[in-house]
Amino acid sequence: MSTPQQPGAGGAGQNNWANQPSQPNSGWQPGQGAPSQNPMGNQGAPNPNAPWQQQPQQGYRPQQGYGQPATQPQPTAFTAQGPTQPNPAQQPQQGAWPGQPNAYPGQPNAYPGQTAYAGAPAGPAGSPPKSNSKKLVIIIGAIVLALIIASVLAFALLRGGSKERKAKQAVQGYITAISEGDANKAKGYLSDSLSDTSLLTNDVLKDSNERAPITDIAVEDAQQVTGSDIEYLVPVSYTIDDTATRTSLVVSFYSNNDPVVEAPSTLPLSLLEDVEIQVNGVTPDSDSPYVFPGSYNVTTDNKYLTIEDGEIEAYSPEELILDIPDVAVSEAGKQMFREKVVAAATECLASNRLDSGCGEPLPATWETGETLDEGTVKRSQNAAEAAKLQSVSPSLGLKGPTILSASYADLGTIDTTVGCSKDGQHGECSVHKTLFGVETGWYFGSPYIDVTDPDLVVKWED
């Protein structure tokens, strides 16, 4: 369809663009945006020598943003000589979107955020798509929220599980330090108020690890002790002296909130009181010293004594030590006691005095009125009774943990006579057994020797 011609100075049928009057509401007006481009891309007034030049677009408006309905373009007013047809290539396409090729003739492809033509003011076509912006905001918000939640949960877990974690780490460090022979480090996990730590030393621990090394340490998660606000139970297993051991150590948290392992066992040495002993070569300060899990050998330097059940296995602190060490007379002690007592008894048998010095002195006067003469006593033993004396064997502990002793009956009886006088008559009296007991002089006294005495003197109890 031909575009109607405008009347002009050139006469009817002529369309002189240069003589056309200004058309209202068409072309570029101040405040309505940038002027249109000519086919060469130049801006400015139309060229009167280019009759086919496109006239400025009427009422041009920037395109809507991506995702919005396209604005219907206004018909383009232009003139041509003679009947003309609109150029389809120059007509703005209906419903063009930013980024669609050739949204306007002679312009490059328009993309979101790019103006439709050079010099056009920024408008909705230059803004990010609203739908993508909403999605981006939602995604960023979700990420931030997830990070906040993760941080809160991590902080809560850290705070809520800190004591359980500390308790487990304390037991791990404690047992590991023991296995490595580091007594000072291991002792650092224990309470400072332990009474006797004389055996918590590297020397004692070294001797233990040589006999019973600790391997295969496995510590499990700590559990709070029911009804306690400060105690946690930590299961742990390890191999010690080729013996698989599983136990549970108690870890407590006091005012300073540091974990304290309530683990050390105490050696029951009460039966060795006053006996000079060593544990793994070290002398303890008391009869209840603390020890690490391990093997402990209780010995004594006194050659006349020996320690029974002296090999103590303190593998699990929660188990009671049943091997309670005791002291006994060594073979050397038995031999020494026998020699000392037999020698002393032999001297007493040879004595003619009323008091021979072996624990059973004769009185100066009998209850029946006889007077005994000093220096007239004769003592002897028959073969059977003498054999008892020669085989005497001591016991330990009846009079003290370091005293070897024997009963008077173990030495055999004595045949004794003594000069006596009564009512002016002088004669010889025999010491004999009465109906109600043993008459004085019939037996030796009970001998004993304190092995802590350097002189090992035989003493007699009446």
Steps between C-alpha positions, in 0.01 A plus 500: 500500500636842402565760758294820437706787372523824686432826315805712449653778294597262225145464380261216476652160477831625621637408840777742577614402851698818542188712450278296728371682802579362843264228596377508851558197724726340245875464483731600783390771739693638787457276804389202291833321477778488246440565128483204270799378310525526122590193299868583536474512873539883517279703726361843426269671249373307197686538175274669238696330224400156632133479408477147629653579831299382795339778693533520872288245678182632640461468874788257550514343838766269636413135499375327809732280701533131460192320608266800442257542204652692214366850433317531175711727277340806344480516118804662350435821301716534197460633147607375167463616142215328336302219640702304748455195713623469852828319530436197713864488602468846647179433692555428864402144572203443722579352839878534463696413817835623615768275363293416187700562183438837333244631744530821300639555149871566496546421871702221651329228693355627824583307818373542849664805650590649158316797350299445189696758301790731541422793717170363630441566866528210743164354577335171572685343210830562681388350833560134604202275439271515799433127512873414502563760769238342723651157448849632576379665820329177609811292430732738686258518792480121516881470504537760774229331706666160457834644613341658805326176595820300449696744714243489778491120496880478497525744790233313693674170434831647606356639819279203583756233426815671625524309827438165333771581248741626766441188713575271206811697407622490861477121518667467159786724607531330840528142374721605207743679733521189719570279198780738397655500847432870559399501867505878534258549212272222625504644852384831355159345433459397864391697802757713680367381834618138480663410830786273393632541145845360580452219244370721220849540355676425173722238666205304637311533171801393295534180703128433456504555124798268459298213650152603391492745206167667419381479138180508290347795684138572402296768678123522457265797538441631849162480671388720787455310823133483596421736785833681481570843357878461489580133432532328163569134432743422217531138380851407387669181389866411459734205504741476791750218543319315217180521704199671341361744752176695486409746770329833558669805644317776683577857392385785724464872432551723801485879541770576242317284244813298418462122466646293783547127448397312814701199392795401714492185704662469841722211597386324821824488695360515852629151583850622426496774759845570643656276235750666272361429157533629146246506220668469162818602678357813667411534869141622550419766755202316650317168502243630246692659212327590174608324181426521128353199320786255469707227664659548841756281672522544877833396647709554813870545548492309830641158414328337795156593366317437178185645345220262414258598221741780418418499126202734484301558183321833520350472152153639566442778756139394547599149612607423855857376533471153647870420502575667832872474566612349828836456661643164598825355631750428232712186501789715610288624787409150610862394496614807688231461767576135558870561533456791738241327723677165516823671594330704772309194635816293509669763715200502729513121539859530608430767759487405873337819608142532606443741212665354194387790284266299277173627639421261784699598812465283808369669815709517814224321703241243401139539598542192718765671707824370346787742450700459177873532507653732240759333275366149546264480199544218247308506165484248217281370214449145384548420132136546400468837666840609373386423144212740544741777591726433203208525253329805643337720233379854552171663429447859395250759613400362837694773673540739205548503121879488529538269798579130465381296797438146622297347779672354809342163418691493170834481683429180696495443875792527742608259779605721792637430851615746761642487851247594766447501875204490731473506872880490528526199274702532177431292191423501128163599359364401164298743291194306386168544325211553734139400460386851423765618260869537430729557788758775455818364343331232299510700170699775336329829444362601155782638281466787246727707277426837339653483154530879490750475786850509351630274780218245465489442875288207624254611764284281720150548619420350841 
